[in-house]
Amino acid sequence: MINYNYWELRKLSVDAMRLDKQNPRLPEEMLDKSQSAMIHYLVNEFKIKEIATSIAKNGFFINEFPIVTKDKRNFVVVEGNRRITALKLLRNPDLAPPRKRPTYSRLAENIDIADLEKLKVYIAPSKEAVAPILIARHGSEMTSPWQRIMKMRFLAGDVLRGIDHEEIAERYSVPTSEVKTAAITILLREMIRSSNVSDEQKNSYLSERFQTSTLARIIETRYFTEHTGMKLVGSSLQYGIPTDEFRGIIIKICDDIAANNVDSRNNVEQREGYLKRIFNEIASGEKEENEFAANPVPEPEEKKEPRKPRTRKKTARLIPESMNYQTGNQKLNDLIKEGQKMTVGSYVYSGGLLLRTILDLTVQRLYDINDKLDETKKQNGRTHDLSKRLKDIYNRHGDWLPDQATCKKLERFTSGGNNAYIHLDTLNDYVHGEYGRPTKDDLRSFWSQISPLVDLILEED
């Protein structure tokens, strides 16, 4: 039994921690990718936004300390890669994929990112020492579970490193048969990867969503093992028929699984009947001893990034420079770019007028992309007041606004009799009302009210 009492609990910089390139959530083709590419993959494929939202609202729960190991000069996150990714994005939304940066910028508005600069983590003596925790947490339903292929990849990694199957099974408290099935499946995936089939077929068979469990059940059928002689010996796959025939049978099975011609609901007799048809079609009856081995993917060397010179603290802009806004309206694009060049506190009167104009053009563009531009005009051809158009947008919230939070925000911003300073009437006063001087904080707050509407009209890159 591992004594976890000796693991050190220490505060480390969130920005300095590295994501694990061997994270089972990552597909094989991600193993040599950069930290940035891994963050983008996790954001696109897993629920990073939900984790970031929870952290922004409730803080980082003290019962969820990540686990890291020391790798040369870096600390690598072995358990907690999704949570660390969420923290990194809250601290620096520019790390997110471009279309999702505004989401993390908004989440970070109401938190003090300095509170998330350092985080308590457990430092494990090695990745192997963390493995039982990973299997217990992610190999079951205790937390966000790995997909079946993720767990297989994890178990097979030890097999391919030459560790005995029984030792692996005992270490992770899983059946020896599960370890062998995982290793055989991963070896077959490597055989498919090196086979002469189209990229489209490979992508289908190697997809995380491919029914790997069905493939495992078929190759474990007695008929299959008796007629191919397939067995796992150490870290290699041995079989007793010509390699071209063996590979052709595997490809045919994968084809049928992808086409839903065979599935896990078939019983043993049905699977054997299915295999007989394949063997009659492909197998020649020749016997030939063959072996397939896949070397474990080595830990890729960390690419050293050039040391960046120390820069002076950036001056805050009226509109953050974190993304390139393409709204479909060139005038609006140009005005937003002007706001990204303008220091938030340098020309506060001009800043207020600019934000008011951006809001007006954004509203018009929202009507335009919904084919309702004619509804913004009065009988005399003039445009309705901005307040009327905004309230009309709120009344269409089921169709035009993406979520309840945006609706509530717009309702507060436009409601009559609202005495809050950050209100549509205050912004209108910059144009039509008495002379008043907004502060830097006022301008920042006004942009936070306007930016969700701007997001609605952005064009896909």
Contacts in CASP RR format, 6 or more apart in sequence:
PFRMAT RR
TARGET T0000
AUTHOR 0000-0000-0000
METHOD contacts of the structure
MODEL  1
MINYNYWELRKLSVDAMRLDKQNPRLPEEMLDKSQSAMIHYLVNEFKIKE
IATSIAKNGFFINEFPIVTKDKRNFVVVEGNRRITALKLLRNPDLAPPRK
RPTYSRLAENIDIADLEKLKVYIAPSKEAVAPILIARHGSEMTSPWQRIM
KMRFLAGDVLRGIDHEEIAERYSVPTSEVKTAAITILLREMIRSSNVSDE
QKNSYLSERFQTSTLARIIETRYFTEHTGMKLVGSSLQYGIPTDEFRGII
IKICDDIAANNVDSRNNVEQREGYLKRIFNEIASGEKEENEFAANPVPEP
EEKKEPRKPRTRKKTARLIPESMNYQTGNQKLNDLIKEGQKMTVGSYVYS
GGLLLRTILDLTVQRLYDINDKLDETKKQNGRTHDLSKRLKDIYNRHGDW
LPDQATCKKLERFTSGGNNAYIHLDTLNDYVHGEYGRPTKDDLRSFWSQI
SPLVDLILEED
2 129 0 8 1.000
2 132 0 8 1.000
4 122 0 8 1.000
7 67 0 8 1.000
7 122 0 8 1.000
7 123 0 8 1.000
7 124 0 8 1.000
7 125 0 8 1.000
8 122 0 8 1.000
8 123 0 8 1.000
9 65 0 8 1.000
9 120 0 8 1.000
9 121 0 8 1.000
9 122 0 8 1.000
9 123 0 8 1.000
10 120 0 8 1.000
10 121 0 8 1.000
10 123 0 8 1.000
11 118 0 8 1.000
11 119 0 8 1.000
11 120 0 8 1.000
11 121 0 8 1.000
12 68 0 8 1.000
12 75 0 8 1.000
12 118 0 8 1.000
12 119 0 8 1.000
12 121 0 8 1.000
13 117 0 8 1.000
13 118 0 8 1.000
14 84 0 8 1.000
14 87 0 8 1.000
14 88 0 8 1.000
14 91 0 8 1.000
14 116 0 8 1.000
14 117 0 8 1.000
14 118 0 8 1.000
14 119 0 8 1.000
15 88 0 8 1.000
15 91 0 8 1.000
15 92 0 8 1.000
15 117 0 8 1.000
16 74 0 8 1.000
16 75 0 8 1.000
17 66 0 8 1.000
17 68 0 8 1.000
17 74 0 8 1.000
17 75 0 8 1.000
17 76 0 8 1.000
17 77 0 8 1.000
17 84 0 8 1.000
17 121 0 8 1.000
18 35 0 8 1.000
18 71 0 8 1.000
18 74 0 8 1.000
18 75 0 8 1.000
18 76 0 8 1.000
18 77 0 8 1.000
18 302 0 8 1.000
19 35 0 8 1.000
19 38 0 8 1.000
19 39 0 8 1.000
19 42 0 8 1.000
19 76 0 8 1.000
19 77 0 8 1.000
19 81 0 8 1.000
19 84 0 8 1.000
19 85 0 8 1.000
20 76 0 8 1.000
20 77 0 8 1.000
20 78 0 8 1.000
20 81 0 8 1.000
21 30 0 8 1.000
21 31 0 8 1.000
21 32 0 8 1.000
21 33 0 8 1.000
21 38 0 8 1.000
21 299 0 8 1.000
21 300 0 8 1.000
22 31 0 8 1.000
22 127 0 8 1.000
22 299 0 8 1.000
23 38 0 8 1.000
23 81 0 8 1.000
24 134 0 8 1.000
24 138 0 8 1.000
24 146 0 8 1.000
24 150 0 8 1.000
24 151 0 8 1.000
24 153 0 8 1.000
24 154 0 8 1.000
25 42 0 8 1.000
25 45 0 8 1.000
25 46 0 8 1.000
25 81 0 8 1.000
25 82 0 8 1.000
25 146 0 8 1.000
25 150 0 8 1.000
26 38 0 8 1.000
26 41 0 8 1.000
27 206 0 8 1.000
27 208 0 8 1.000
28 153 0 8 1.000
28 189 0 8 1.000
28 193 0 8 1.000
28 206 0 8 1.000
28 297 0 8 1.000
30 37 0 8 1.000
30 38 0 8 1.000
30 41 0 8 1.000
31 297 0 8 1.000
31 300 0 8 1.000
32 300 0 8 1.000
33 41 0 8 1.000
34 303 0 8 1.000
36 95 0 8 1.000
39 85 0 8 1.000
39 88 0 8 1.000
39 89 0 8 1.000
39 95 0 8 1.000
39 96 0 8 1.000
40 96 0 8 1.000
40 97 0 8 1.000
42 48 0 8 1.000
42 81 0 8 1.000
42 82 0 8 1.000
42 85 0 8 1.000
43 49 0 8 1.000
43 85 0 8 1.000
43 89 0 8 1.000
43 96 0 8 1.000
43 97 0 8 1.000
43 100 0 8 1.000
44 97 0 8 1.000
46 82 0 8 1.000
46 144 0 8 1.000
47 82 0 8 1.000
47 144 0 8 1.000
48 82 0 8 1.000
48 85 0 8 1.000
48 86 0 8 1.000
48 89 0 8 1.000
49 100 0 8 1.000
49 103 0 8 1.000
49 104 0 8 1.000
51 82 0 8 1.000
51 83 0 8 1.000
51 85 0 8 1.000
51 86 0 8 1.000
52 86 0 8 1.000
52 87 0 8 1.000
52 89 0 8 1.000
52 90 0 8 1.000
52 104 0 8 1.000
52 107 0 8 1.000
53 107 0 8 1.000
55 83 0 8 1.000
55 86 0 8 1.000
55 87 0 8 1.000
55 90 0 8 1.000
55 111 0 8 1.000
55 116 0 8 1.000
56 90 0 8 1.000
56 107 0 8 1.000
56 108 0 8 1.000
56 110 0 8 1.000
56 111 0 8 1.000
59 111 0 8 1.000
60 83 0 8 1.000
60 87 0 8 1.000
60 116 0 8 1.000
60 119 0 8 1.000
64 80 0 8 1.000
64 83 0 8 1.000
65 119 0 8 1.000
65 120 0 8 1.000
65 121 0 8 1.000
65 122 0 8 1.000
66 77 0 8 1.000
66 79 0 8 1.000
66 80 0 8 1.000
66 83 0 8 1.000
66 84 0 8 1.000
66 119 0 8 1.000
66 121 0 8 1.000
66 122 0 8 1.000
67 77 0 8 1.000
67 78 0 8 1.000
67 79 0 8 1.000
67 80 0 8 1.000
67 121 0 8 1.000
67 122 0 8 1.000
67 123 0 8 1.000
67 124 0 8 1.000
67 130 0 8 1.000
67 133 0 8 1.000
68 75 0 8 1.000
68 76 0 8 1.000
68 77 0 8 1.000
68 78 0 8 1.000
68 121 0 8 1.000
68 122 0 8 1.000
68 123 0 8 1.000
68 124 0 8 1.000
69 75 0 8 1.000
69 76 0 8 1.000
69 78 0 8 1.000
69 123 0 8 1.000
69 124 0 8 1.000
69 125 0 8 1.000
69 126 0 8 1.000
69 127 0 8 1.000
69 130 0 8 1.000
70 76 0 8 1.000
70 123 0 8 1.000
72 302 0 8 1.000
74 302 0 8 1.000
75 121 0 8 1.000
75 123 0 8 1.000
77 84 0 8 1.000
77 121 0 8 1.000
78 124 0 8 1.000
78 127 0 8 1.000
78 130 0 8 1.000
78 134 0 8 1.000
79 130 0 8 1.000
79 133 0 8 1.000
79 134 0 8 1.000
79 137 0 8 1.000
82 144 0 8 1.000
84 119 0 8 1.000
87 116 0 8 1.000
87 119 0 8 1.000
88 95 0 8 1.000
89 95 0 8 1.000
89 96 0 8 1.000
89 104 0 8 1.000
90 104 0 8 1.000
90 107 0 8 1.000
90 108 0 8 1.000
90 111 0 8 1.000
90 113 0 8 1.000
90 116 0 8 1.000
91 108 0 8 1.000
91 113 0 8 1.000
91 116 0 8 1.000
91 117 0 8 1.000
93 101 0 8 1.000
93 102 0 8 1.000
93 103 0 8 1.000
93 104 0 8 1.000
93 105 0 8 1.000
93 108 0 8 1.000
93 322 0 8 1.000
94 101 0 8 1.000
94 322 0 8 1.000
96 103 0 8 1.000
96 104 0 8 1.000
98 323 0 8 1.000
98 324 0 8 1.000
98 461 0 8 1.000
99 458 0 8 1.000
99 460 0 8 1.000
99 461 0 8 1.000
101 322 0 8 1.000
101 323 0 8 1.000
102 323 0 8 1.000
102 451 0 8 1.000
102 455 0 8 1.000
105 320 0 8 1.000
105 322 0 8 1.000
106 448 0 8 1.000
106 451 0 8 1.000
106 452 0 8 1.000
109 448 0 8 1.000
124 130 0 8 1.000
131 154 0 8 1.000
131 171 0 8 1.000
131 172 0 8 1.000
132 171 0 8 1.000
132 172 0 8 1.000
132 173 0 8 1.000
134 154 0 8 1.000
135 151 0 8 1.000
135 154 0 8 1.000
135 172 0 8 1.000
135 173 0 8 1.000
135 174 0 8 1.000
136 142 0 8 1.000
136 173 0 8 1.000
137 143 0 8 1.000
138 144 0 8 1.000
138 145 0 8 1.000
138 146 0 8 1.000
138 150 0 8 1.000
138 151 0 8 1.000
139 145 0 8 1.000
139 146 0 8 1.000
139 151 0 8 1.000
146 154 0 8 1.000
147 208 0 8 1.000
148 212 0 8 1.000
148 213 0 8 1.000
149 185 0 8 1.000
149 208 0 8 1.000
149 210 0 8 1.000
149 212 0 8 1.000
150 208 0 8 1.000
151 182 0 8 1.000
152 181 0 8 1.000
152 182 0 8 1.000
152 185 0 8 1.000
152 186 0 8 1.000
152 212 0 8 1.000
153 182 0 8 1.000
153 186 0 8 1.000
154 182 0 8 1.000
155 168 0 8 1.000
155 172 0 8 1.000
155 174 0 8 1.000
155 178 0 8 1.000
155 179 0 8 1.000
155 182 0 8 1.000
155 183 0 8 1.000
156 182 0 8 1.000
156 183 0 8 1.000
156 185 0 8 1.000
156 186 0 8 1.000
156 187 0 8 1.000
157 183 0 8 1.000
157 186 0 8 1.000
157 296 0 8 1.000
158 168 0 8 1.000
158 179 0 8 1.000
159 165 0 8 1.000
159 168 0 8 1.000
159 179 0 8 1.000
159 182 0 8 1.000
159 183 0 8 1.000
159 232 0 8 1.000
159 234 0 8 1.000
159 235 0 8 1.000
160 183 0 8 1.000
160 186 0 8 1.000
160 235 0 8 1.000
160 294 0 8 1.000
160 295 0 8 1.000
160 296 0 8 1.000
161 235 0 8 1.000
161 296 0 8 1.000
162 234 0 8 1.000
162 235 0 8 1.000
165 176 0 8 1.000
165 179 0 8 1.000
165 180 0 8 1.000
165 183 0 8 1.000
165 232 0 8 1.000
165 234 0 8 1.000
166 176 0 8 1.000
168 174 0 8 1.000
168 179 0 8 1.000
169 175 0 8 1.000
169 176 0 8 1.000
169 178 0 8 1.000
169 179 0 8 1.000
180 232 0 8 1.000
181 216 0 8 1.000
181 220 0 8 1.000
183 232 0 8 1.000
183 235 0 8 1.000
184 216 0 8 1.000
184 219 0 8 1.000
184 230 0 8 1.000
184 232 0 8 1.000
184 237 0 8 1.000
185 212 0 8 1.000
185 215 0 8 1.000
185 216 0 8 1.000
185 219 0 8 1.000
186 294 0 8 1.000
187 232 0 8 1.000
187 236 0 8 1.000
187 237 0 8 1.000
187 292 0 8 1.000
187 293 0 8 1.000
187 294 0 8 1.000
188 215 0 8 1.000
188 219 0 8 1.000
188 237 0 8 1.000
188 250 0 8 1.000
189 205 0 8 1.000
189 206 0 8 1.000
190 292 0 8 1.000
190 294 0 8 1.000
191 237 0 8 1.000
191 247 0 8 1.000
191 250 0 8 1.000
191 292 0 8 1.000
191 294 0 8 1.000
192 202 0 8 1.000
192 205 0 8 1.000
192 206 0 8 1.000
192 250 0 8 1.000
192 251 0 8 1.000
192 254 0 8 1.000
193 202 0 8 1.000
193 206 0 8 1.000
195 202 0 8 1.000
195 247 0 8 1.000
195 251 0 8 1.000
197 251 0 8 1.000
201 251 0 8 1.000
201 254 0 8 1.000
201 255 0 8 1.000
204 210 0 8 1.000
204 254 0 8 1.000
204 258 0 8 1.000
205 251 0 8 1.000
205 254 0 8 1.000
205 258 0 8 1.000
210 254 0 8 1.000
210 257 0 8 1.000
210 258 0 8 1.000
211 257 0 8 1.000
211 263 0 8 1.000
211 264 0 8 1.000
213 264 0 8 1.000
214 257 0 8 1.000
214 262 0 8 1.000
214 263 0 8 1.000
214 264 0 8 1.000
215 253 0 8 1.000
215 254 0 8 1.000
215 257 0 8 1.000
217 264 0 8 1.000
217 271 0 8 1.000
218 224 0 8 1.000
218 253 0 8 1.000
218 262 0 8 1.000
218 271 0 8 1.000
218 274 0 8 1.000
218 275 0 8 1.000
219 225 0 8 1.000
219 230 0 8 1.000
219 250 0 8 1.000
219 253 0 8 1.000
221 268 0 8 1.000
221 271 0 8 1.000
221 272 0 8 1.000
221 275 0 8 1.000
222 272 0 8 1.000
223 271 0 8 1.000
223 272 0 8 1.000
223 273 0 8 1.000
223 275 0 8 1.000
223 276 0 8 1.000
224 230 0 8 1.000
224 275 0 8 1.000
225 231 0 8 1.000
227 241 0 8 1.000
227 275 0 8 1.000
227 279 0 8 1.000
227 283 0 8 1.000
228 239 0 8 1.000
228 240 0 8 1.000
228 241 0 8 1.000
228 246 0 8 1.000
228 249 0 8 1.000
229 238 0 8 1.000
229 239 0 8 1.000
229 240 0 8 1.000
229 241 0 8 1.000
230 237 0 8 1.000
230 238 0 8 1.000
230 239 0 8 1.000
230 240 0 8 1.000
230 246 0 8 1.000
231 237 0 8 1.000
231 238 0 8 1.000
231 239 0 8 1.000
232 238 0 8 1.000
233 291 0 8 1.000
235 293 0 8 1.000
236 291 0 8 1.000
236 292 0 8 1.000
236 293 0 8 1.000
237 291 0 8 1.000
237 292 0 8 1.000
237 293 0 8 1.000
238 289 0 8 1.000
238 290 0 8 1.000
238 291 0 8 1.000
239 246 0 8 1.000
239 290 0 8 1.000
239 291 0 8 1.000
239 292 0 8 1.000
240 246 0 8 1.000
240 287 0 8 1.000
240 288 0 8 1.000
240 289 0 8 1.000
240 290 0 8 1.000
241 283 0 8 1.000
241 284 0 8 1.000
241 285 0 8 1.000
241 286 0 8 1.000
241 287 0 8 1.000
241 288 0 8 1.000
241 290 0 8 1.000
242 284 0 8 1.000
242 286 0 8 1.000
242 288 0 8 1.000
242 290 0 8 1.000
243 288 0 8 1.000
243 290 0 8 1.000
243 292 0 8 1.000
245 282 0 8 1.000
245 283 0 8 1.000
245 284 0 8 1.000
245 286 0 8 1.000
246 290 0 8 1.000
248 282 0 8 1.000
249 278 0 8 1.000
249 279 0 8 1.000
249 282 0 8 1.000
249 283 0 8 1.000
252 278 0 8 1.000
252 281 0 8 1.000
252 282 0 8 1.000
253 262 0 8 1.000
253 278 0 8 1.000
255 261 0 8 1.000
256 262 0 8 1.000
256 274 0 8 1.000
257 263 0 8 1.000
262 271 0 8 1.000
262 274 0 8 1.000
266 274 0 8 1.000
315 343 0 8 1.000
316 343 0 8 1.000
316 344 0 8 1.000
316 440 0 8 1.000
316 444 0 8 1.000
317 339 0 8 1.000
317 340 0 8 1.000
317 341 0 8 1.000
317 342 0 8 1.000
317 343 0 8 1.000
317 344 0 8 1.000
318 339 0 8 1.000
318 340 0 8 1.000
318 342 0 8 1.000
318 343 0 8 1.000
318 344 0 8 1.000
318 345 0 8 1.000
318 351 0 8 1.000
318 354 0 8 1.000
318 355 0 8 1.000
318 443 0 8 1.000
318 447 0 8 1.000
319 336 0 8 1.000
319 339 0 8 1.000
319 340 0 8 1.000
319 342 0 8 1.000
319 447 0 8 1.000
320 340 0 8 1.000
321 340 0 8 1.000
325 333 0 8 1.000
325 336 0 8 1.000
325 337 0 8 1.000
325 454 0 8 1.000
325 458 0 8 1.000
326 333 0 8 1.000
326 458 0 8 1.000
326 459 0 8 1.000
326 461 0 8 1.000
327 333 0 8 1.000
327 336 0 8 1.000
327 362 0 8 1.000
327 365 0 8 1.000
327 454 0 8 1.000
327 457 0 8 1.000
327 458 0 8 1.000
327 459 0 8 1.000
328 365 0 8 1.000
328 457 0 8 1.000
328 459 0 8 1.000
329 361 0 8 1.000
329 364 0 8 1.000
329 365 0 8 1.000
329 368 0 8 1.000
329 457 0 8 1.000
331 361 0 8 1.000
332 358 0 8 1.000
332 361 0 8 1.000
332 362 0 8 1.000
332 365 0 8 1.000
335 354 0 8 1.000
335 357 0 8 1.000
335 358 0 8 1.000
335 361 0 8 1.000
336 358 0 8 1.000
336 454 0 8 1.000
338 354 0 8 1.000
339 351 0 8 1.000
339 354 0 8 1.000
342 350 0 8 1.000
342 351 0 8 1.000
342 354 0 8 1.000
344 440 0 8 1.000
344 443 0 8 1.000
344 444 0 8 1.000
345 440 0 8 1.000
345 443 0 8 1.000
348 437 0 8 1.000
348 438 0 8 1.000
348 439 0 8 1.000
348 440 0 8 1.000
348 443 0 8 1.000
349 430 0 8 1.000
349 437 0 8 1.000
349 438 0 8 1.000
351 438 0 8 1.000
351 443 0 8 1.000
352 427 0 8 1.000
352 430 0 8 1.000
352 438 0 8 1.000
352 443 0 8 1.000
352 446 0 8 1.000
353 430 0 8 1.000
353 431 0 8 1.000
355 427 0 8 1.000
355 443 0 8 1.000
355 446 0 8 1.000
355 447 0 8 1.000
355 450 0 8 1.000
356 427 0 8 1.000
356 428 0 8 1.000
356 430 0 8 1.000
356 431 0 8 1.000
358 450 0 8 1.000
358 454 0 8 1.000
359 386 0 8 1.000
359 427 0 8 1.000
359 450 0 8 1.000
359 453 0 8 1.000
360 386 0 8 1.000
362 450 0 8 1.000
362 453 0 8 1.000
362 454 0 8 1.000
362 457 0 8 1.000
363 376 0 8 1.000
363 386 0 8 1.000
363 389 0 8 1.000
363 390 0 8 1.000
363 393 0 8 1.000
363 453 0 8 1.000
364 373 0 8 1.000
364 376 0 8 1.000
364 383 0 8 1.000
364 389 0 8 1.000
365 457 0 8 1.000
366 393 0 8 1.000
366 400 0 8 1.000
366 453 0 8 1.000
366 456 0 8 1.000
366 457 0 8 1.000
367 373 0 8 1.000
367 375 0 8 1.000
367 376 0 8 1.000
367 389 0 8 1.000
369 457 0 8 1.000
370 399 0 8 1.000
370 400 0 8 1.000
375 392 0 8 1.000
376 383 0 8 1.000
376 384 0 8 1.000
376 389 0 8 1.000
377 383 0 8 1.000
377 384 0 8 1.000
378 384 0 8 1.000
383 389 0 8 1.000
386 424 0 8 1.000
386 428 0 8 1.000
387 414 0 8 1.000
387 424 0 8 1.000
387 425 0 8 1.000
387 428 0 8 1.000
390 410 0 8 1.000
390 413 0 8 1.000
390 414 0 8 1.000
390 424 0 8 1.000
391 414 0 8 1.000
393 400 0 8 1.000
393 401 0 8 1.000
393 410 0 8 1.000
393 453 0 8 1.000
394 401 0 8 1.000
394 407 0 8 1.000
394 410 0 8 1.000
394 411 0 8 1.000
394 414 0 8 1.000
397 406 0 8 1.000
397 407 0 8 1.000
397 410 0 8 1.000
400 456 0 8 1.000
401 407 0 8 1.000
401 410 0 8 1.000
401 456 0 8 1.000
402 456 0 8 1.000
406 452 0 8 1.000
409 449 0 8 1.000
409 452 0 8 1.000
410 452 0 8 1.000
410 453 0 8 1.000
412 418 0 8 1.000
412 420 0 8 1.000
413 422 0 8 1.000
413 423 0 8 1.000
413 424 0 8 1.000
413 449 0 8 1.000
414 424 0 8 1.000
416 425 0 8 1.000
418 425 0 8 1.000
421 442 0 8 1.000
422 442 0 8 1.000
422 445 0 8 1.000
422 446 0 8 1.000
422 449 0 8 1.000
426 442 0 8 1.000
427 446 0 8 1.000
429 436 0 8 1.000
430 436 0 8 1.000
430 438 0 8 1.000
438 446 0 8 1.000
END
